[in-house]
Structure formats: structure tokens, C-alpha cells
């Protein structure tokens, strides 16, 4: 049970890191590409915009999957042994899944 809760906790931390990368690296750059009047709209910027939109959707989907798996692992263990690590893993996994859903609607 301890190994399963540790795996769930590590997976939830990975999901949280993916969400943070999406929030602080991909979304601001994509917002600058879409909203700036100073950037010329040519073939290069269109390809760059497409690349970052694809990356945003891919990382969002991965963070949703990782968040759901970590919630499943940690919540199943939390029902039997009520430890802080499983509770934090469940909360972090839920946060990763919700933020992944929000980012996929961008």
C-alpha cells in the first residue's frame, strides 16, 4: 500500500509540473503570438502558432490523464490508510486534472 501511495503521489507531482509548464511557458507565448499587433502575420508565425497550439493541447491531455490516474491511485489507498501523502496526492492530482481541462479549452 505504501508503494502504491508513493507512486500516486509522484504521478500527481508530475501532473502538477506539466500544468505549471503549460501555464507559465506555453500559454503566455501563445497569447503574445495571438494578441500582438507588432508581430507580422506570415508563414513562420502561422507555423509557430500551430506548433504551440498543438503542444498546449497535447500537454493538457497528458495532464488530464496523469491527474486522473493519480487521483485513482491515491484515493484508493486513502480509503484504507489515511495518510497525508495520499491526501496530498489526491488533491494535487485533482488540481492537475482540473487545470488540464481548463487549459484544453484555451
Biopython code that builds the backbone (N, CA, C, O; Angstrom):
import numpy as np
from Bio.PDB.StructureBuilder import StructureBuilder

atoms = [
    (1, "UNK", "N", (0.822, -1.197, 0.000)),
    (1, "UNK", "CA", (0.000, 0.000, 0.000)),
    (1, "UNK", "C", (0.864, 1.258, 0.000)),
    (1, "UNK", "O", (0.528, 2.252, -0.643)),
    (2, "UNK", "N", (1.975, 1.206, 0.724)),
    (2, "UNK", "CA", (2.846, 2.377, 0.798)),
    (2, "UNK", "C", (3.457, 2.681, -0.565)),
    (2, "UNK", "O", (3.600, 3.843, -0.943)),
    (3, "UNK", "N", (3.817, 1.629, -1.302)),
    (3, "UNK", "CA", (4.406, 1.840, -2.626)),
    (3, "UNK", "C", (3.377, 2.421, -3.588)),
    (3, "UNK", "O", (3.704, 3.284, -4.402)),
    (4, "UNK", "N", (2.163, 1.961, -3.499)),
    (4, "UNK", "CA", (1.110, 2.481, -4.372)),
    (4, "UNK", "C", (0.801, 3.945, -4.073)),
    (4, "UNK", "O", (0.554, 4.730, -4.988)),
    (5, "UNK", "N", (0.816, 4.307, -2.802)),
    (5, "UNK", "CA", (0.578, 5.709, -2.463)),
    (5, "UNK", "C", (1.749, 6.581, -2.897)),
    (5, "UNK", "O", (1.545, 7.724, -3.306)),
    (6, "UNK", "N", (2.973, 6.063, -2.815)),
    (6, "UNK", "CA", (4.132, 6.824, -3.278)),
    (6, "UNK", "C", (4.100, 7.007, -4.784)),
    (6, "UNK", "O", (4.443, 8.077, -5.288)),
    (7, "UNK", "N", (3.694, 5.979, -5.503)),
    (7, "UNK", "CA", (3.569, 6.088, -6.964)),
    (7, "UNK", "C", (2.498, 7.114, -7.333)),
    (7, "UNK", "O", (2.709, 7.942, -8.219)),
    (8, "UNK", "N", (1.382, 7.062, -6.675)),
    (8, "UNK", "CA", (0.320, 8.041, -6.927)),
    (8, "UNK", "C", (0.748, 9.457, -6.614)),
    (8, "UNK", "O", (0.406, 10.387, -7.344)),
    (9, "UNK", "N", (1.498, 9.632, -5.528)),
    (9, "UNK", "CA", (1.982, 10.968, -5.159)),
    (9, "UNK", "C", (2.971, 11.502, -6.183)),
    (9, "UNK", "O", (2.898, 12.671, -6.563)),
    (10, "UNK", "N", (3.892, 10.663, -6.633)),
    (10, "UNK", "CA", (4.874, 11.088, -7.643)),
    (10, "UNK", "C", (4.177, 11.406, -8.954)),
    (10, "UNK", "O", (4.531, 12.380, -9.618)),
    (11, "UNK", "N", (3.206, 10.612, -9.334)),
    (11, "UNK", "CA", (2.448, 10.883, -10.565)),
    (11, "UNK", "C", (1.709, 12.206, -10.445)),
    (11, "UNK", "O", (1.645, 12.962, -11.414)),
    (12, "UNK", "N", (1.154, 12.499, -9.287)),
    (12, "UNK", "CA", (0.439, 13.766, -9.122)),
    (12, "UNK", "C", (1.395, 14.957, -9.176)),
    (12, "UNK", "O", (1.025, 16.011, -9.693)),
    (13, "UNK", "N", (2.600, 14.815, -8.662)),
    (13, "UNK", "CA", (3.596, 15.883, -8.754)),
    (13, "UNK", "C", (4.004, 16.097, -10.211)),
    (13, "UNK", "O", (4.181, 17.237, -10.642)),
    (14, "UNK", "N", (4.153, 15.026, -10.961)),
    (14, "UNK", "CA", (4.469, 15.146, -12.392)),
    (14, "UNK", "C", (3.348, 15.863, -13.124)),
    (14, "UNK", "O", (3.613, 16.723, -13.965)),
    (15, "UNK", "N", (2.108, 15.528, -12.821)),
    (15, "UNK", "CA", (0.974, 16.218, -13.433)),
    (15, "UNK", "C", (0.941, 17.691, -13.074)),
    (15, "UNK", "O", (0.621, 18.532, -13.914)),
    (16, "UNK", "N", (1.268, 18.004, -11.837)),
    (16, "UNK", "CA", (1.308, 19.396, -11.402)),
    (16, "UNK", "C", (2.415, 20.166, -12.114)),
    (16, "UNK", "O", (2.229, 21.331, -12.465)),
    (17, "UNK", "N", (3.562, 19.531, -12.330)),
    (17, "UNK", "CA", (4.649, 20.174, -13.065)),
    (17, "UNK", "C", (4.277, 20.400, -14.531)),
    (17, "UNK", "O", (4.642, 21.424, -15.108)),
    (18, "UNK", "N", (3.567, 19.467, -15.130)),
    (18, "UNK", "CA", (3.093, 19.651, -16.506)),
    (18, "UNK", "C", (2.137, 20.833, -16.614)),
    (18, "UNK", "O", (2.213, 21.623, -17.555)),
    (19, "UNK", "N", (1.248, 20.945, -15.653)),
    (19, "UNK", "CA", (0.298, 22.057, -15.645)),
    (19, "UNK", "C", (1.026, 23.381, -15.458)),
    (19, "UNK", "O", (0.687, 24.373, -16.104)),
    (20, "UNK", "N", (2.024, 23.403, -14.580)),
    (20, "UNK", "CA", (2.794, 24.639, -14.372)),
    (20, "UNK", "C", (3.568, 25.024, -15.624)),
    (20, "UNK", "O", (3.646, 26.206, -15.959)),
    (21, "UNK", "N", (4.143, 24.045, -16.324)),
    (21, "UNK", "CA", (4.838, 24.341, -17.578)),
    (21, "UNK", "C", (3.871, 24.925, -18.601)),
    (21, "UNK", "O", (4.195, 25.885, -19.301)),
    (22, "UNK", "N", (2.703, 24.345, -18.678)),
    (22, "UNK", "CA", (1.682, 24.849, -19.600)),
    (22, "UNK", "C", (1.275, 26.274, -19.244)),
    (22, "UNK", "O", (1.139, 27.129, -20.118)),
    (23, "UNK", "N", (1.082, 26.517, -17.957)),
    (23, "UNK", "CA", (0.597, 27.812, -17.507)),
    (23, "UNK", "C", (1.637, 28.912, -17.672)),
    (23, "UNK", "O", (1.297, 30.028, -18.065)),
    (24, "UNK", "N", (2.894, 28.615, -17.378)),
    (24, "UNK", "CA", (3.902, 29.668, -17.337)),
    (24, "UNK", "C", (4.812, 29.724, -18.557)),
    (24, "UNK", "O", (5.549, 30.698, -18.710)),
    (25, "UNK", "N", (4.791, 28.720, -19.434)),
    (25, "UNK", "CA", (5.671, 28.741, -20.598)),
    (25, "UNK", "C", (4.905, 28.766, -21.913)),
    (25, "UNK", "O", (5.236, 29.557, -22.796)),
    (26, "UNK", "N", (3.912, 27.937, -22.063)),
    (26, "UNK", "CA", (3.234, 27.814, -23.357)),
    (26, "UNK", "C", (2.152, 28.873, -23.525)),
    (26, "UNK", "O", (2.104, 29.537, -24.561)),
    (27, "UNK", "N", (1.299, 29.045, -22.549)),
    (27, "UNK", "CA", (0.165, 29.953, -22.685)),
    (27, "UNK", "C", (0.577, 31.414, -22.844)),
    (27, "UNK", "O", (0.001, 32.097, -23.691)),
    (28, "UNK", "N", (1.546, 31.936, -22.077)),
    (28, "UNK", "CA", (1.930, 33.338, -22.317)),
    (28, "UNK", "C", (2.523, 33.575, -23.699)),
    (28, "UNK", "O", (2.256, 34.607, -24.316)),
    (29, "UNK", "N", (3.327, 32.631, -24.197)),
    (29, "UNK", "CA", (3.901, 32.788, -25.527)),
    (29, "UNK", "C", (2.822, 32.724, -26.596)),
    (29, "UNK", "O", (2.865, 33.481, -27.566)),
    (30, "UNK", "N", (1.856, 31.830, -26.428)),
    (30, "UNK", "CA", (0.759, 31.719, -27.389)),
    (30, "UNK", "C", (-0.132, 32.947, -27.340)),
    (30, "UNK", "O", (-0.630, 33.384, -28.378)),
    (31, "UNK", "N", (-0.343, 33.510, -26.165)),
    (31, "UNK", "CA", (-1.124, 34.734, -26.034)),
    (31, "UNK", "C", (-0.417, 35.899, -26.717)),
    (31, "UNK", "O", (-1.062, 36.721, -27.366)),
    (32, "UNK", "N", (0.906, 35.975, -26.575)),
    (32, "UNK", "CA", (1.660, 37.017, -27.266)),
    (32, "UNK", "C", (1.596, 36.846, -28.777)),
    (32, "UNK", "O", (1.517, 37.834, -29.506)),
    (33, "UNK", "N", (1.630, 35.613, -29.253)),
    (33, "UNK", "CA", (1.540, 35.373, -30.693)),
    (33, "UNK", "C", (0.174, 35.762, -31.238)),
    (33, "UNK", "O", (0.076, 36.331, -32.325)),
    (34, "UNK", "N", (-0.877, 35.459, -30.490)),
    (34, "UNK", "CA", (-2.231, 35.739, -30.977)),
    (34, "UNK", "C", (-2.641, 37.193, -30.821)),
    (34, "UNK", "O", (-3.403, 37.704, -31.642)),
    (35, "UNK", "N", (-2.159, 37.866, -29.800)),
    (35, "UNK", "CA", (-2.688, 39.181, -29.496)),
    (35, "UNK", "C", (-1.821, 40.357, -29.859)),
    (35, "UNK", "O", (-2.258, 41.498, -29.711)),
    (36, "UNK", "N", (-0.610, 40.130, -30.329)),
    (36, "UNK", "CA", (0.293, 41.238, -30.582)),
    (36, "UNK", "C", (0.093, 41.804, -31.990)),
    (36, "UNK", "O", (-0.006, 41.059, -32.964)),
    (37, "UNK", "N", (0.037, 43.117, -32.077)),
    (37, "UNK", "CA", (-0.070, 43.772, -33.380)),
    (37, "UNK", "C", (1.294, 44.000, -34.010)),
    (37, "UNK", "O", (1.382, 44.273, -35.207)),
    (38, "UNK", "N", (2.353, 43.894, -33.227)),
    (38, "UNK", "CA", (3.698, 44.133, -33.725)),
    (38, "UNK", "C", (4.263, 42.948, -34.498)),
    (38, "UNK", "O", (5.173, 43.121, -35.309)),
    (39, "UNK", "N", (3.744, 41.760, -34.263)),
    (39, "UNK", "CA", (4.245, 40.568, -34.938)),
    (39, "UNK", "C", (3.575, 40.450, -36.302)),
    (39, "UNK", "O", (2.349, 40.481, -36.414)),
    (40, "UNK", "N", (4.402, 40.316, -37.331)),
    (40, "UNK", "CA", (3.872, 40.177, -38.682)),
    (40, "UNK", "C", (3.234, 38.801, -38.843)),
    (40, "UNK", "O", (3.736, 37.803, -38.327)),
    (41, "UNK", "N", (2.134, 38.768, -39.559)),
    (41, "UNK", "CA", (1.437, 37.506, -39.788)),
    (41, "UNK", "C", (1.928, 36.913, -41.097)),
    (41, "UNK", "O", (1.459, 37.273, -42.176)),
    (42, "UNK", "N", (2.877, 36.000, -40.981)),
    (42, "UNK", "CA", (3.402, 35.334, -42.165)),
    (42, "UNK", "C", (3.389, 33.830, -41.943)),
    (42, "UNK", "O", (2.787, 33.340, -40.987)),
    (43, "UNK", "N", (4.053, 33.103, -42.826)),
    (43, "UNK", "CA", (4.021, 31.651, -42.768)),
    (43, "UNK", "C", (4.744, 31.117, -41.524)),
    (43, "UNK", "O", (4.330, 30.119, -40.932)),
    (44, "UNK", "N", (5.819, 31.793, -41.143)),
    (44, "UNK", "CA", (6.569, 31.346, -39.962)),
    (44, "UNK", "C", (5.746, 31.487, -38.691)),
    (44, "UNK", "O", (5.709, 30.563, -37.879)),
    (45, "UNK", "N", (5.093, 32.615, -38.504)),
    (45, "UNK", "CA", (4.294, 32.800, -37.284)),
    (45, "UNK", "C", (3.081, 31.886, -37.271)),
    (45, "UNK", "O", (2.650, 31.435, -36.209)),
    (46, "UNK", "N", (2.525, 31.610, -38.451)),
    (46, "UNK", "CA", (1.397, 30.671, -38.501)),
    (46, "UNK", "C", (1.844, 29.262, -38.113)),
    (46, "UNK", "O", (1.128, 28.558, -37.401)),
    (47, "UNK", "N", (3.017, 28.852, -38.577)),
    (47, "UNK", "CA", (3.545, 27.536, -38.210)),
    (47, "UNK", "C", (3.899, 27.488, -36.728)),
    (47, "UNK", "O", (3.671, 26.478, -36.062)),
    (48, "UNK", "N", (4.459, 28.584, -36.212)),
    (48, "UNK", "CA", (4.800, 28.641, -34.787)),
    (48, "UNK", "C", (3.555, 28.612, -33.915)),
    (48, "UNK", "O", (3.530, 27.952, -32.876)),
    (49, "UNK", "N", (2.519, 29.332, -34.343)),
    (49, "UNK", "CA", (1.254, 29.325, -33.610)),
    (49, "UNK", "C", (0.640, 27.931, -33.611)),
    (49, "UNK", "O", (0.132, 27.472, -32.588)),
    (50, "UNK", "N", (0.686, 27.258, -34.761)),
    (50, "UNK", "CA", (0.135, 25.901, -34.856)),
    (50, "UNK", "C", (0.915, 24.940, -33.960)),
    (50, "UNK", "O", (0.325, 24.070, -33.319)),
    (51, "UNK", "N", (2.240, 25.096, -33.913)),
    (51, "UNK", "CA", (3.072, 24.243, -33.068)),
    (51, "UNK", "C", (2.720, 24.419, -31.598)),
    (51, "UNK", "O", (2.585, 23.434, -30.872)),
    (52, "UNK", "N", (2.573, 25.649, -31.158)),
    (52, "UNK", "CA", (2.272, 25.894, -29.749)),
    (52, "UNK", "C", (0.841, 25.510, -29.391)),
    (52, "UNK", "O", (0.594, 25.087, -28.261)),
    (53, "UNK", "N", (-0.098, 25.640, -30.302)),
    (53, "UNK", "CA", (-1.461, 25.180, -30.030)),
    (53, "UNK", "C", (-1.507, 23.662, -29.910)),
    (53, "UNK", "O", (-2.218, 23.122, -29.063)),
    (54, "UNK", "N", (-0.749, 22.978, -30.758)),
    (54, "UNK", "CA", (-0.680, 21.521, -30.676)),
    (54, "UNK", "C", (-0.019, 21.087, -29.380)),
    (54, "UNK", "O", (-0.470, 20.145, -28.728)),
    (55, "UNK", "N", (1.057, 21.781, -29.008)),
    (55, "UNK", "CA", (1.749, 21.475, -27.760)),
    (55, "UNK", "C", (0.845, 21.721, -26.557)),
    (55, "UNK", "O", (0.851, 20.935, -25.609)),
    (56, "UNK", "N", (0.077, 22.793, -26.584)),
    (56, "UNK", "CA", (-0.850, 23.105, -25.496)),
    (56, "UNK", "C", (-1.897, 22.006, -25.345)),
    (56, "UNK", "O", (-2.187, 21.571, -24.230)),
    (57, "UNK", "N", (-2.460, 21.561, -26.454)),
    (57, "UNK", "CA", (-3.476, 20.514, -26.395)),
    (57, "UNK", "C", (-2.882, 19.186, -25.932)),
    (57, "UNK", "O", (-3.510, 18.465, -25.156)),
    (58, "UNK", "N", (-1.686, 18.858, -26.398)),
    (58, "UNK", "CA", (-1.045, 17.605, -26.013)),
    (58, "UNK", "C", (-0.716, 17.584, -24.525)),
    (58, "UNK", "O", (-1.014, 16.605, -23.841)),
    (59, "UNK", "N", (-0.111, 18.645, -24.020)),
    (59, "UNK", "CA", (0.252, 18.691, -22.603)),
    (59, "UNK", "C", (-1.002, 18.726, -21.734)),
    (59, "UNK", "O", (-1.012, 18.143, -20.650)),
    (60, "UNK", "N", (-2.056, 19.397, -22.189)),
    (60, "UNK", "CA", (-3.309, 19.408, -21.437)),
    (60, "UNK", "C", (-3.912, 18.013, -21.344)),
    (60, "UNK", "O", (-4.393, 17.607, -20.286)),
    (61, "UNK", "N", (-3.883, 17.286, -22.450)),
    (61, "UNK", "CA", (-4.429, 15.930, -22.453)),
    (61, "UNK", "C", (-3.607, 15.014, -21.546)),
    (61, "UNK", "O", (-4.164, 14.214, -20.794)),
    (62, "UNK", "N", (-2.293, 15.134, -21.619)),
    (62, "UNK", "CA", (-1.437, 14.314, -20.768)),
    (62, "UNK", "C", (-1.657, 14.649, -19.294)),
    (62, "UNK", "O", (-1.677, 13.751, -18.453)),
    (63, "UNK", "N", (-1.821, 15.933, -18.974)),
    (63, "UNK", "CA", (-2.032, 16.302, -17.571)),
    (63, "UNK", "C", (-3.394, 15.822, -17.063)),
    (63, "UNK", "O", (-3.525, 15.492, -15.884)),
    (64, "UNK", "N", (-4.401, 15.779, -17.925)),
    (64, "UNK", "CA", (-5.700, 15.219, -17.529)),
    (64, "UNK", "C", (-5.554, 13.735, -17.214)),
    (64, "UNK", "O", (-6.055, 13.265, -16.192)),
    (65, "UNK", "N", (-4.881, 13.005, -18.074)),
    (65, "UNK", "CA", (-4.698, 11.565, -17.872)),
    (65, "UNK", "C", (-3.884, 11.288, -16.615)),
    (65, "UNK", "O", (-4.240, 10.424, -15.814)),
    (66, "UNK", "N", (-2.793, 12.023, -16.448)),
    (66, "UNK", "CA", (-1.940, 11.838, -15.273)),
    (66, "UNK", "C", (-2.703, 12.203, -13.996)),
    (66, "UNK", "O", (-2.580, 11.516, -12.983)),
    (67, "UNK", "N", (-3.482, 13.273, -14.042)),
    (67, "UNK", "CA", (-4.256, 13.678, -12.873)),
    (67, "UNK", "C", (-5.295, 12.649, -12.479)),
    (67, "UNK", "O", (-5.478, 12.370, -11.294)),
    (68, "UNK", "N", (-5.971, 12.086, -13.454)),
    (68, "UNK", "CA", (-6.996, 11.074, -13.154)),
    (68, "UNK", "C", (-6.357, 9.813, -12.579)),
    (68, "UNK", "O", (-6.876, 9.238, -11.622)),
    (69, "UNK", "N", (-5.233, 9.378, -13.153)),
    (69, "UNK", "CA", (-4.568, 8.192, -12.617)),
    (69, "UNK", "C", (-4.064, 8.422, -11.195)),
    (69, "UNK", "O", (-4.171, 7.534, -10.349)),
    (70, "UNK", "N", (-3.519, 9.601, -10.929)),
    (70, "UNK", "CA", (-3.027, 9.848, -9.574)),
    (70, "UNK", "C", (-4.177, 9.939, -8.573)),
    (70, "UNK", "O", (-4.039, 9.497, -7.432)),
    (71, "UNK", "N", (-5.305, 10.505, -8.988)),
    (71, "UNK", "CA", (-6.475, 10.537, -8.099)),
    (71, "UNK", "C", (-6.955, 9.120, -7.817)),
    (71, "UNK", "O", (-7.313, 8.802, -6.683)),
    (72, "UNK", "N", (-6.968, 8.271, -8.832)),
    (72, "UNK", "CA", (-7.389, 6.886, -8.612)),
    (72, "UNK", "C", (-6.435, 6.153, -7.675)),
    (72, "UNK", "O", (-6.873, 5.499, -6.728)),
    (73, "UNK", "N", (-5.120, 6.260, -7.936)),
    (73, "UNK", "CA", (-4.151, 5.571, -7.072)),
    (73, "UNK", "C", (-4.239, 6.068, -5.645)),
    (73, "UNK", "O", (-4.337, 5.269, -4.713)),
    (74, "UNK", "N", (-4.207, 7.355, -5.465)),
    (74, "UNK", "CA", (-4.148, 7.909, -4.102)),
    (74, "UNK", "C", (-5.472, 7.757, -3.362)),
    (74, "UNK", "O", (-5.473, 7.494, -2.159)),
    (75, "UNK", "N", (-6.586, 7.916, -4.047)),
    (75, "UNK", "CA", (-7.860, 7.813, -3.336)),
    (75, "UNK", "C", (-8.165, 6.378, -2.934)),
    (75, "UNK", "O", (-8.769, 6.145, -1.887)),
    (76, "UNK", "N", (-7.752, 5.408, -3.756)),
    (76, "UNK", "CA", (-7.958, 4.011, -3.349)),
    (76, "UNK", "C", (-7.142, 3.676, -2.107)),
    (76, "UNK", "O", (-7.619, 2.961, -1.226)),
    (77, "UNK", "N", (-5.937, 4.178, -2.033)),
    (77, "UNK", "CA", (-5.109, 3.934, -0.858)),
    (77, "UNK", "C", (-5.618, 4.745, 0.336)),
    (77, "UNK", "O", (-5.563, 4.289, 1.478)),
    (78, "UNK", "N", (-6.114, 5.954, 0.055)),
    (78, "UNK", "CA", (-6.600, 6.810, 1.134)),
    (78, "UNK", "C", (-7.818, 6.216, 1.834)),
    (78, "UNK", "O", (-8.040, 6.483, 3.015)),
    (79, "UNK", "N", (-8.597, 5.427, 1.132)),
    (79, "UNK", "CA", (-9.751, 4.785, 1.759)),
    (79, "UNK", "C", (-9.321, 3.768, 2.814)),
    (79, "UNK", "O", (-10.042, 3.546, 3.787)),
    (80, "UNK", "N", (-8.149, 3.147, 2.632)),
    (80, "UNK", "CA", (-7.682, 2.154, 3.585)),
    (80, "UNK", "C", (-6.763, 2.743, 4.654)),
    (80, "UNK", "O", (-6.909, 2.457, 5.843)),
    (81, "UNK", "N", (-5.820, 3.563, 4.214)),
    (81, "UNK", "CA", (-4.879, 4.180, 5.155)),
    (81, "UNK", "C", (-4.944, 5.685, 4.958)),
    (81, "UNK", "O", (-4.629, 6.192, 3.881)),
    (82, "UNK", "N", (-5.338, 6.370, 5.958)),
    (82, "UNK", "CA", (-5.490, 7.825, 5.859)),
    (82, "UNK", "C", (-4.169, 8.512, 6.227)),
    (82, "UNK", "O", (-3.934, 8.883, 7.377)),
    (83, "UNK", "N", (-3.317, 8.667, 5.207)),
    (83, "UNK", "CA", (-2.044, 9.347, 5.418)),
    (83, "UNK", "C", (-2.061, 10.690, 4.685)),
    (83, "UNK", "O", (-2.877, 10.930, 3.795)),
    (84, "UNK", "N", (-1.139, 11.544, 5.088)),
    (84, "UNK", "CA", (-1.067, 12.867, 4.452)),
    (84, "UNK", "C", (-0.595, 12.791, 3.016)),
    (84, "UNK", "O", (-1.024, 13.581, 2.175)),
    (85, "UNK", "N", (0.289, 11.842, 2.729)),
    (85, "UNK", "CA", (0.813, 11.726, 1.376)),
    (85, "UNK", "C", (-0.292, 11.349, 0.388)),
    (85, "UNK", "O", (-0.333, 11.875, -0.724)),
    (86, "UNK", "N", (-1.170, 10.459, 0.779)),
    (86, "UNK", "CA", (-2.246, 10.078, -0.129)),
    (86, "UNK", "C", (-3.262, 11.205, -0.280)),
    (86, "UNK", "O", (-3.814, 11.405, -1.362)),
    (87, "UNK", "N", (-3.508, 11.937, 0.798)),
    (87, "UNK", "CA", (-4.412, 13.082, 0.700)),
    (87, "UNK", "C", (-3.836, 14.160, -0.209)),
    (87, "UNK", "O", (-4.548, 14.701, -1.056)),
    (88, "UNK", "N", (-2.549, 14.479, -0.043)),
    (88, "UNK", "CA", (-1.900, 15.487, -0.892)),
    (88, "UNK", "C", (-1.831, 15.008, -2.336)),
    (88, "UNK", "O", (-2.011, 15.805, -3.257)),
    (89, "UNK", "N", (-1.576, 13.725, -2.547)),
    (89, "UNK", "CA", (-1.557, 13.179, -3.903)),
    (89, "UNK", "C", (-2.914, 13.276, -4.571)),
    (89, "UNK", "O", (-3.002, 13.575, -5.762)),
    (90, "UNK", "N", (-3.968, 13.027, -3.818)),
    (90, "UNK", "CA", (-5.323, 13.155, -4.355)),
    (90, "UNK", "C", (-5.638, 14.606, -4.710)),
    (90, "UNK", "O", (-6.206, 14.880, -5.767)),
    (91, "UNK", "N", (-5.274, 15.523, -3.834)),
    (91, "UNK", "CA", (-5.537, 16.944, -4.093)),
    (91, "UNK", "C", (-4.732, 17.441, -5.282)),
    (91, "UNK", "O", (-5.266, 18.139, -6.144)),
    (92, "UNK", "N", (-3.433, 17.083, -5.338)),
    (92, "UNK", "CA", (-2.596, 17.512, -6.459)),
    (92, "UNK", "C", (-3.071, 16.902, -7.774)),
    (92, "UNK", "O", (-3.060, 17.570, -8.808)),
    (93, "UNK", "N", (-3.484, 15.650, -7.740)),
    (93, "UNK", "CA", (-3.996, 15.001, -8.951)),
    (93, "UNK", "C", (-5.287, 15.633, -9.428)),
    (93, "UNK", "O", (-5.493, 15.817, -10.627)),
    (94, "UNK", "N", (-6.153, 15.965, -8.490)),
    (94, "UNK", "CA", (-7.407, 16.631, -8.849)),
    (94, "UNK", "C", (-7.127, 18.012, -9.435)),
    (94, "UNK", "O", (-7.761, 18.419, -10.408)),
    (95, "UNK", "N", (-6.185, 18.723, -8.845)),
    (95, "UNK", "CA", (-5.795, 20.033, -9.364)),
    (95, "UNK", "C", (-5.193, 19.917, -10.761)),
    (95, "UNK", "O", (-5.487, 20.740, -11.627)),
    (96, "UNK", "N", (-4.359, 18.912, -10.991)),
    (96, "UNK", "CA", (-3.760, 18.710, -12.312)),
    (96, "UNK", "C", (-4.819, 18.378, -13.356)),
    (96, "UNK", "O", (-4.762, 18.876, -14.480)),
    (97, "UNK", "N", (-5.782, 17.539, -12.989)),
    (97, "UNK", "CA", (-6.832, 17.174, -13.935)),
    (97, "UNK", "C", (-7.725, 18.371, -14.269)),
    (97, "UNK", "O", (-8.060, 18.590, -15.433)),
    (98, "UNK", "N", (-8.107, 19.137, -13.258)),
    (98, "UNK", "CA", (-8.974, 20.300, -13.498)),
    (98, "UNK", "C", (-8.251, 21.361, -14.326)),
    (98, "UNK", "O", (-8.828, 21.926, -15.254)),
    (99, "UNK", "N", (-6.992, 21.632, -13.991)),
    (99, "UNK", "CA", (-6.240, 22.624, -14.757)),
    (99, "UNK", "C", (-5.974, 22.142, -16.183)),
    (99, "UNK", "O", (-5.939, 22.953, -17.109)),
    (100, "UNK", "N", (-5.786, 20.838, -16.372)),
    (100, "UNK", "CA", (-5.646, 20.301, -17.718)),
    (100, "UNK", "C", (-6.908, 20.489, -18.535)),
    (100, "UNK", "O", (-6.836, 20.795, -19.725)),
    (101, "UNK", "N", (-8.064, 20.311, -17.910)),
    (101, "UNK", "CA", (-9.334, 20.536, -18.598)),
    (101, "UNK", "C", (-9.487, 22.008, -18.948)),
    (101, "UNK", "O", (-9.911, 22.339, -20.055)),
    (102, "UNK", "N", (-9.151, 22.886, -18.027)),
    (102, "UNK", "CA", (-9.250, 24.319, -18.288)),
    (102, "UNK", "C", (-8.300, 24.735, -19.404)),
    (102, "UNK", "O", (-8.676, 25.521, -20.275)),
    (103, "UNK", "N", (-7.081, 24.221, -19.388)),
    (103, "UNK", "CA", (-6.110, 24.585, -20.431)),
    (103, "UNK", "C", (-6.481, 24.013, -21.789)),
    (103, "UNK", "O", (-6.128, 24.593, -22.816)),
    (104, "UNK", "N", (-7.173, 22.908, -21.817)),
    (104, "UNK", "CA", (-7.534, 22.340, -23.123)),
    (104, "UNK", "C", (-8.643, 23.153, -23.790)),
    (104, "UNK", "O", (-8.868, 23.000, -24.990)),
    (105, "UNK", "N", (-9.335, 24.008, -23.049)),
    (105, "UNK", "CA", (-10.354, 24.875, -23.634)),
    (105, "UNK", "C", (-9.807, 26.190, -24.135)),
    (105, "UNK", "O", (-10.564, 26.998, -24.672)),
    (106, "UNK", "N", (-8.505, 26.436, -23.977)),
    (106, "UNK", "CA", (-7.913, 27.716, -24.328)),
    (106, "UNK", "C", (-8.046, 28.024, -25.785)),
    (106, "UNK", "O", (-7.594, 29.075, -26.239)),
]
sb = StructureBuilder()
sb.init_structure("model")
sb.init_model(0)
sb.init_chain("A")
sb.init_seg("    ")
for serial, (resi, resn, name, xyz) in enumerate(atoms, 1):
    if name == "N":
        sb.init_residue(resn, " ", resi, " ")
    sb.init_atom(name, np.array(xyz, "f"), 0.0, 1.0, " ", f" {name:<3s}", serial, name[0])
structure = sb.get_structure()
